[in-house]
Amino acid sequence: MNFTIETTAPTDVPSLLELIRELARFERLEREVQATVESLHESLFGSPQVAGALLARVG
């Protein structure tokens, strides 16, 4: 299986948030997710940047 690991780009934020929500749903913690596309984008790409993320891509 070929895969790459890349830093998250601004265009990845909606997909990243969906992955976060899916994990929360699986863990039965969806009610705890307060992030929005806008807040996640600000955390990842704002000044100051307060978070980072990597995405693994297959294919």
MIDOSE-1310 file (N, C-alpha, C; in nm, 2 decimals, decimal comma, always signed):
residues 59
mnft	+0,08/-0,12/+0,00/+0,00/+0,00/+0,00/+0,09/+0,12/+0,00; +0,07/+0,21/-0,09/+0,14/+0,34/-0,10/+0,06/+0,45/-0,03; +0,13/+0,52/+0,05/+0,06/+0,64/+0,12/+0,17/+0,75/+0,14; +0,12/+0,87/+0,16/+0,20/+0,98/+0,19/+0,15/+1,05/+0,31
iett	+0,23/+1,12/+0,38/+0,19/+1,20/+0,50/+0,23/+1,34/+0,47; +0,13/+1,43/+0,48/+0,15/+1,57/+0,44/+0,09/+1,66/+0,54; +0,15/+1,78/+0,55/+0,09/+1,88/+0,64/-0,05/+1,92/+0,58; -0,13/+1,96/+0,67/-0,27/+2,00/+0,63/-0,26/+2,14/+0,56
aptd	-0,33/+2,14/+0,45/-0,35/+2,27/+0,37/-0,48/+2,33/+0,41; -0,50/+2,46/+0,38/-0,62/+2,53/+0,41/-0,74/+2,46/+0,35; -0,73/+2,40/+0,23/-0,84/+2,34/+0,16/-0,88/+2,21/+0,23; -0,79/+2,15/+0,32/-0,82/+2,03/+0,39/-0,90/+2,04/+0,51
vpsl	-0,92/+2,17/+0,56/-0,99/+2,19/+0,68/-1,13/+2,13/+0,69; -1,22/+2,14/+0,59/-1,35/+2,07/+0,61/-1,34/+1,92/+0,62; -1,25/+1,86/+0,55/-1,23/+1,72/+0,56/-1,17/+1,68/+0,69; -1,08/+1,76/+0,74/-1,02/+1,73/+0,87/-1,12/+1,74/+0,98
leli	-1,21/+1,84/+0,97/-1,32/+1,85/+1,07/-1,41/+1,73/+1,07; -1,44/+1,69/+0,95/-1,53/+1,57/+0,93/-1,46/+1,45/+1,00; -1,33/+1,43/+0,98/-1,26/+1,32/+1,04/-1,27/+1,33/+1,20; -1,25/+1,45/+1,25/-1,26/+1,48/+1,39/-1,40/+1,44/+1,44
rela	-1,50/+1,48/+1,37/-1,64/+1,45/+1,41/-1,67/+1,30/+1,40; -1,61/+1,23/+1,30/-1,63/+1,09/+1,29/-1,57/+1,01/+1,40; -1,45/+1,05/+1,44/-1,39/+0,99/+1,56/-1,47/+1,02/+1,69; -1,51/+1,14/+1,70/-1,60/+1,17/+1,82/-1,72/+1,09/+1,82
rfer	-1,79/+1,07/+1,70/-1,91/+0,99/+1,69/-1,88/+0,85/+1,74; -1,76/+0,79/+1,69/-1,72/+0,66/+1,72/-1,70/+0,64/+1,87; -1,64/+0,75/+1,93/-1,61/+0,74/+2,08/-1,73/+0,79/+2,16; -1,85/+0,82/+2,09/-1,97/+0,87/+2,16/-1,94/+1,00/+2,23
lere	-1,86/+1,08/+2,17/-1,83/+1,21/+2,23/-1,86/+1,33/+2,13; -1,95/+1,30/+2,04/-1,98/+1,41/+1,94/-2,02/+1,54/+2,00; -2,10/+1,53/+2,11/-2,15/+1,65/+2,17/-2,03/+1,74/+2,23; -1,91/+1,68/+2,24/-1,80/+1,76/+2,29/-1,73/+1,84/+2,19
vqat	-1,75/+1,81/+2,06/-1,68/+1,88/+1,95/-1,75/+2,02/+1,93; -1,67/+2,12/+1,96/-1,71/+2,26/+1,94/-1,65/+2,32/+1,82; -1,56/+2,26/+1,76/-1,49/+2,32/+1,64/-1,58/+2,34/+1,53; -1,55/+2,45/+1,45/-1,62/+2,48/+1,33/-1,51/+2,49/+1,22
vesl	-1,54/+2,49/+1,10/-1,44/+2,51/+0,99/-1,36/+2,64/+1,02; -1,43/+2,74/+1,06/-1,36/+2,87/+1,08/-1,27/+2,86/+1,20; -1,31/+2,81/+1,31/-1,23/+2,80/+1,43/-1,11/+2,71/+1,40; -1,13/+2,60/+1,33/-1,02/+2,51/+1,30/-0,92/+2,57/+1,21
hesl	-0,97/+2,64/+1,11/-0,88/+2,71/+1,02/-0,80/+2,82/+1,09; -0,86/+2,89/+1,18/-0,78/+2,99/+1,26/-0,68/+2,93/+1,35; -0,71/+2,81/+1,41/-0,61/+2,74/+1,49/-0,49/+2,69/+1,41; -0,52/+2,64/+1,29/-0,42/+2,58/+1,21/-0,33/+2,68/+1,13
fgsp	-0,40/+2,79/+1,09/-0,33/+2,88/+1,00/-0,33/+3,03/+1,04; -0,39/+3,06/+1,16/-0,39/+3,20/+1,21/-0,26/+3,24/+1,27; -0,26/+3,36/+1,32/-0,14/+3,41/+1,38/-0,17/+3,45/+1,52; -0,13/+3,39/+1,62/-0,03/+3,28/+1,61/-0,10/+3,15/+1,58
qvag	-0,02/+3,06/+1,52/-0,07/+2,92/+1,49/-0,06/+2,85/+1,62; -0,18/+2,79/+1,66/-0,18/+2,72/+1,79/-0,20/+2,57/+1,78; -0,21/+2,52/+1,66/-0,22/+2,37/+1,64/-0,16/+2,34/+1,50; -0,14/+2,21/+1,49/-0,09/+2,16/+1,36/-0,15/+2,03/+1,33
alla	-0,15/+1,98/+1,21/-0,21/+1,85/+1,17/-0,14/+1,80/+1,05; -0,14/+1,66/+1,05/-0,08/+1,59/+0,94/-0,19/+1,50/+0,89; -0,20/+1,48/+0,76/-0,30/+1,38/+0,70/-0,22/+1,28/+0,62; -0,26/+1,15/+0,64/-0,21/+1,04/+0,56/-0,30/+1,02/+0,44
rvg	-0,25/+1,01/+0,33/-0,33/+0,99/+0,20/-0,28/+0,86/+0,14; -0,38/+0,78/+0,10/-0,36/+0,65/+0,03/-0,38/+0,67/-0,12; -0,29/+0,62/-0,20/-0,30/+0,62/-0,34/-0,25/+0,74/-0,41
